[in-house]
Amino acid sequence: AAGVIQSPRHLIKEKRETATLKCYPIPRHDTVYWYQQGPGQDPQFLISFYEKMQSDKGSIPDRFSAQQFSDYHSELNMSSLELGDSALYFCASSLRGGVTQRQSTGELFFGEGSRLTVL
Amino acid sequence: AQSVTQLDSHVSVSEGTPVLLRCNYSSSYSPSLFWYVQHPNKGLQLLLKYTSAATLVKGINGFEAEFKKSETSFHLTKPSAHMSDAAEYFCVVSVGSGGYQKVTFGTGTKLQVIP
């Protein structure tokens, strides 16, 4: 079965550079979530999108931006990178549901993550 | 508002002995509850989920969890630990509001399995 695809899997950048991470959700999933997991930390919610609109915002720095495109894939853009941005970035997708909430179990399907290292 | 508390940051068991990872939650609405496992340098894999059906949920790799509403708990158990179970485990609560799922992670429990 198709899973959530993230690219690149590994990325090394210098301070003050920019980086873009991509996420391709499971086909027919309409909601995408981004999480940041620092070393030894639990995943921290950054931002989510439903039907190409931002639906919730967490602890995403102003230097970061994200969007969801018409094919439902999402990109996380990070500028002016800092050492503290080094982390594993997860994307997850879910099916929010159609007419009724019951169609969604709330389960998030996670990608393998993109590991960003800032030197 | 919702929250998840994983009561132990580290748990250490001997191979072949039972595993208990504790999770308590709070939620104003009926939640869905999940356990995810993360092996080193890997992504998050769903172990099992509770979505208002049977309160005793069986997952992969011999894990199971019981939803106890009166205790607001969703503890993860396994009768006999295997070396491959060494990983970090996250309890997650998800609550729907107007069709959107608000997802909250616990802080994780690292499971060590001693040979």
Interface residues (C-beta under 8 A of the other chain):
Chain A: T31 Y33 D42 P43 F45 Y50 S55 D56 F90 A92 S94 R96 G97 Q101 S104 T105 G106 E107 L108 F109 F110 G111 E112 G113 R115
Chain B: S32 F34 Y36 N41 K42 G43 L44 Q45 L46 K49 T51 F90 V92 S94 V95 G96 G99 Y100 Q101 K102 V103 F105 G106 T107 G108
